[in-house]
Amino acid sequence: MVDGARASVKDVAAAAGVSLGTVSNVLNRPDRVSASTRARVEQAMRDLGFVRNESARQLRAGSSRLLAYVMLDVSNPFFTDVARGIEQATSDRDLSLFLCTSDNDAAREAGHLSRLQQQRVQGILVTPVDPWSPLLDEIQRNTPLVIVDRTRGDQSFCSAAADDVEGGRLAVEHLIDRGHSRVAYVGGPDTLGQVRERLEGGRRAWADAGLDPDALVHVSTAGLNFADGRAAGERLAGMPSRTRPTAAYCANDLIALGLLQQAILSGQRVPEDLAIVGFDDIDFAAAAAVPLTSVRQPRRELGRAAARLLVDEATNPEHVHEQLTFTPELVARASTR
């Protein structure tokens, strides 16, 4: 008996007593084969444990049914939700999705992009460490590529992202409306465009309110994770009471949740002593010990939209690059009330 993992089309044809062309038609054009012959071939496939070599077929056809998403940080639920949206869109189009993560490391990202291009995937979605990296231009010359949750500010790529400046503005306006006049922005590193844009939006709201610019303090962090939020909370708690911010808005929810935990451990009351606003509105935000006010992004829709752009770029000769911008909304919860 033939080993199922190695059973070939030739083995199936011999077992079913048909030609190689008939087996090929059953696999690719079943409507051309009579029902009785098709049933005999399919039974032979089952008996042999035949598994179609889809990679080889796609290589011969010069096309792939595989898309890839290089996410920035698999530990951040925001990106896994984006990936779910991408997967839904690819599944609806009978495509497969390969996921990998750069861990916010440009060299690791470059390795993934190079290997994916070598694998001849149909297209690549990427949340890049640096959206202006020349490597993205190099990849796009041969492989369709869409930027996710980032923008370039030009027409050179398709992209799908939220308006981060508007999100920062919403967060700070919310805190101003609740009477706060000493606010910290917690997030970094400053090399990330989203960190800068969310700070810029907050500064615009602060200036529009005519408040002292020195009273909006940027507490920079090394990264955007829970531990960075805890460390920022220690720094805030150590400030003199007369200058200590009474509220903070954060570059993402993971930092905000770390800050929330540290504030409680330091004996502060949230929101009475420190009001906190996050960004992204991941599922953990509403489930926190003190439910977290957050700027919501349409995470799964962002992923679905990016995948639709990529499929169009890969298959439509008339494709024109689009830059989709989603408007965030503020969801108020107990951490600021």
Summary of the structure (lengths in Angstrom):
residues: 337
radius of gyration: 25.8
end to end distance: 71.2
largest distance: 89.2
contacts: 1169
relative contact order: 0.12
helix: 48%
strand: 16%
